[in-house]
Amino acid sequence: MSELPIRDELRGIQAYGAPQLDVPVCLNVNENPFPPSEALVADAAAAVADAVRGLNRYPDREASELRAGLAAYLERESGVSLRPEQVWAANGSNEVMLQILQAFGGPGRVALSFAPTYSMYPEYARDTATTWVTAPRREDFTVDVDAALEAVATHRPSVVLVASPNNPTGTAVPLDLVRRLHDATEATRTVVVVDEAYAEFRRDGTPSALSLLAGHPRLVVTRTMSKAFAFAGARLGYAAASEEVVDALRVVRLPYHLSAVTQAVASAALRHADELQARVRQLRDERDRLAEWLRSTGLEVADSDANFLLFGRFSDRHAVWQGLLDRGVLIRETGPDGWLRVSVGTPDETAAFTAALTAVVGDGARAGATVVTGER
């Protein structure tokens, strides 16, 4: 690209992407391991057939039927009543986030988050010419409220991004933090975004920020169908917010940004939400069993409300990652140094992972040369 008139800040940058390797067990990108049921496949196929018959016409650019279905789903899932006009949908939560920064970020504006967090956030900021800053999380990966408010006062951000559950740590934030961030940014009219991509996997008693939307007009809660709905290939993310926020996103969206086929299959998936939630409960149980096993070997595991676990610590995490890959198990080398992240898979995939990890590092008593013990 050296001969091209590319923007200076993009020179030498490699495209984002987790490894996509042909291995028996893929536990690296937090996918739902269970494919759609045959009933959903049949329903979606019929919906696609109907959509294809009208592909000579542009799709509904407002995705009205889909947004109504998403609003109804959120009411069932979180008990929060929303009008369809308060829901926005796009090609994955990635596009939703990009649209948020297109609308509320930009040159001369700042986006703030709390590190470690999702590695794509700074890329959204870069692509919208928004200045990216972070404040550190505590050692246990939670967010200190006073430190967060100090960061807000220092940087005066236009957008604050809070992942809950956080990627790559799995940590959820208390609603009091969200309230305090919203209240502290009244003067700057900051948009506070709570990224709930993994919200359906949260443990009992962990509330959704959706419950704060009423009375918090600058709050945005984002979700995705990639995880709980096992629809990563469909590319459908969405946001819940005030109508004013949604209208701002409508300004920056590309025309007809959601295809008729995407709208059709997403609406079909919503009709099967109950069966999909049963799989979510199964994955939550599998996550908790895996966390218990990892801790029993002497490893540290961050508390998780997501469908993955961050575990460590290793003096040479890449060697552990490579050892697992050599045994046919792909996980993610991400997060703070010394830690690895594994997605929750099927029971068979979990068994393959635990067997491979045991072969690579053994249990805690036999892994002193590899596992870092003691305080973080």
N, C-alpha and C positions, 0 to 999 in steps of 0.2 A: 504493500500500500504506500510505499515511500514516494512513488511518483504521483499519487493522487492528492487532491487538495482537501484532505481529511482534516477535521478539526484537530487543533493541537493536542487537546486533552484526550483524544482517542488514539493518538499515535502509540504504537507498541502494545496496545491493549489486546488481550486475547478474549475471544467470545466466551461468555459464561456457559458452563455446562458440566453437569456431573457425569462421570464415566458411564457409558452405556455399553456394557460388555456382555458377551454371550456366555454366561455362567449358570450353573444349576440353581443357585440361590441368590436372588437379587434383593438385598435389604438395605439399599443405599439412598433411595429418594422418597421414602415415606409414602409409598403407594399403598393402597388397600390391596392385600394379596388375593382377595376373593373376587373373581370375575362376576359380572352381572348375571343374575339368574336367567334361566331360559324363558321365564314368564316376562321378565323385563326385556330380554332380547327380542321376543316376539312383538311386544308392545312398541318398542322403539323402531323395529323394522317396519311395522305398519305405519307409524307416524312419519318415518322418513319417506316411505312410498308416497304418502299423501303430499308431503312437502315437495318431493321431486316433480310431481305433476304440475306444480306451479313455479318451477325454478326459472321460467322465462320472465317472471316478475320479481322485483326487488322484495326483500323480506320486510316485515313490519319493523321499521327502524326504532320504534319505541319498545318492542318486545313486550307488549302490554299483557298478553296472556301469561307469558312466562313470569313476569314480575308479580302478577297477581298470585300465581302459584307459589312463588318464593315467599311472598308475604304470608300466605296461609301456612306454609311449612314452618316458618320462623315462629308463628304463634303457637303451633303444636309443640315445637321443640323447646322453646324458651318461655312460652306464656306471655309474649309481648305482642300486642295488637298493633299492626302497622298497615297503613294504606299502601296500595301498590305504587303510588306516586313517591313513597319514601324508600323504595327499593330500586336499585340500579343493577344492571347485569352487563358483563363484558366477557371478552375472551380470556378467561382465567382471572384470578385475583391479581395476577401480574399487571394486566391491562387496567384493572380498577385502580391499582396503586399509581401506575403511570399517569392516568387521567387525573388523579387527585393532585399530583405534583404539577401537572400541566396547568391545572386550574388555580392552585393555591401556592405553588412554588414559583421558580423562575429566577432570572438574573436579579441579584441583589437581595434574594430571600434565602432563608435558612430552614433546613429540615433537621430535626433533632431526634435521636433515638438513644437506646441504652445498650451498650456492648458488653458481651457478645450478643449478636442478634442476627437476623436473616441477612445473608450475604448479598442479596439482590437489592436491598434498600439503597445502598450508596450508588448502585448502577442506575436506579430510577432517578436519583438526584442528579447524577452526572448527565443523563440523557435530557433532562429538563433544565440544565444550567442552574440548578439549585445548589447552594453551598451545603455540604454534608458535615454534620458534627455529631459526636457521641459523648455521652457521659458513661462512666463505668458502672457496672453492676457490682453488688457485693460479692464476696467470695462464694456464697452459696447460690449465686446467680439471681437473687431477688433484687428489686430496685428500692433503694433507700429514698423515701419520700422527700426528706429535707435536701438531699443531694440533687434529686430530680428538679425540685423547685428552684434551687440555686442555679442549675444549668439553664433552666428556662429564663430566669432573670438575667443571666449573663449573655445568652445568645439571642434572646428575643426571636424565637423561631416563628415562621409562618405555619409550619406543620410539625407536629410531634407524632412520631410513629412508635406505637407500643405493641409488640407482638405478645399475645396472651391466648394460648400457651406460646411461649417463646421458642423460636427455632434458632439454634440447635439444642437448647437446654431442656425444653419441655416445661419450663416454669410459667405458671399463670400469675397474673398480678391481681392484687385485691382491688375491688371497685373503689375503695377510698382513694387510691392513687389516681385513678382516672378522674374522679370528682375534683381532686385537688389540682390536677393539671389543667382541667377545664376552667376552674375558678381563677387560677393564678394567671391565666392568659386572657382574661376579659379585656384588658386594655389593648392588647395587640391583636385581638380577634383571631387568635391562633386556632387552626383546625386540629383537633386531637383525634388521631386514627388508632383504633384498637383492632389489630389484625387477628381475627379468630379463625384462621384457616383450619385449626385442629380442634375447634371448640366442642364438637360432638364427642370427643374422646375424654373430655374433662371428668375428673373424679366427682363423685357425689358431694354436693355441698359447695362446689366451685361455681359461682354464678357467672352469667354472661353479661357483658357490658351492654347488651341490647336493652336491659332493664333500666339503663340510665338515659336512653334517648329522649324520653319526655323530660323537658326542662333543661336539656343540654344541647342547644341548637347547633353548636360547632363540633359535635361528636359524630364520628363516622365509625361504624363497625363493619368490617369486611369479612366475608366468608368465601368458601369455595365448595364445589361439588367434586373436586379431585380426590379428596381423602375419604370422608365418611360415605359418600355416594359411590365410591369405586368408579369414578368417571374421569380419571385424569386425562384420558385420550379425547374426551369431549371438549375440554377447554371451556369451562364455564365458572366464572367467579362472580360475586355480587357484593353489594354494599347496602347497608341500611343507614339512613340518616334523615335529616329534615328535608322537606321538599326543596328548600332553597339550595342546600348542598347538592342534591340530585340535579337540580336545574343547571348548576355550574358545571357538573360533569357532562351534561348533555351538550353544553356549548363546545367542549373540546373533543368530544368523541368524533371519530370518523363516520361519515355517512354509511348507514347500513353495516355497522361494525359486527353485528351478530347475524350469521347466516340463518336462513330458514331451517336448514338441517340441524344446526346447533340448537336453535330454539325448540325444535320438535323433539329431539332426543332428551334434552334437559327436562322438558315438561313431562315426558314419559317417565323419566327417573323419579320425578317428584310423586308420581302416582304410586310408586313402589317404595315410598320412604319407610314404611313400617318394617318391611322385610330387611331393608338395608340397615336400619337401626339395630336389628337383632345381631347382625354381623359386627356392628360397632361394639356392642356389649361383649361379644366373644373376644374381640381384639383387646378391649380394656382388661379383661381377665388374663389374657395371654401376656400383656405388658406387665401386669403386676407380678405374675409368676416369674417372668424373666428377670425383672428387677430383683426379686428375692434371691434368685439363683446367682446372679452376678455378685450381689453383696455377700452371699455365702462363700464365695471364692476369695474374698478379701478385697474386691474392687470397690471403688466408690461409684455411686450412681446418683445422678441428679433426680430429684423428685419430678415426675412427669405427669402432665395432664394431656399429653399428646399420644400419637401412635408410634413413638420412637423413644429411645433411651440414650442419654449421653453418659458414657461410662469411662473410667480410667482409674488412676492415671498411669501412663506408661512413659518410661524414659525414652523409648524410641517407638512412638505410635505407628510410624510408617512401616516398621518391620512387622508389627502385629497385623496391620492392615494387609500387607503383602502376604504374610503367612496365611491369613484367612483366604485371600484371593487364590493362593496356590492350592487351597483345598476346596475351591469351588464356591466360596461364600464372599459376596461383594457387599461391604458396608461403606460408610462414608468417613473419610478423613477430613474432619471439619471441626470448627469450634476452637476453644483455647488449646494451646499446645499441651500435649500429653493425654488428650481426650479423643474418643472415637464415638460415632453415633451409629446406632443400629435401628432399623425400622422393625416394627413388630410384624411378624409374618404368620403363616399358618403354623399349627403345632409341628408339622414335619419340618418346616423351614427353621423353626426355633431349635428343634433337635439337631439339625445339621449345623447351625451356628454354634450351639453350645459344645458340640463334639469338636468342631474345628478350633474354637477358642481354647478348649482344654488341651488340645494337641499343640497349640502354638505357645501358650504361656503357662499351662497347668493351673492348679488352684493357687490360692494366695500363698500357701506355705511353700510351694515349689517354684515360685516365680519371682523370687527376690531380686534377681538380676534384671528383670523386665518391668515389674510393677513398682511404681513409686508409692510408698506408703507414708502415712503421717498426714499432717494438716495440709490443706490446700494453700 
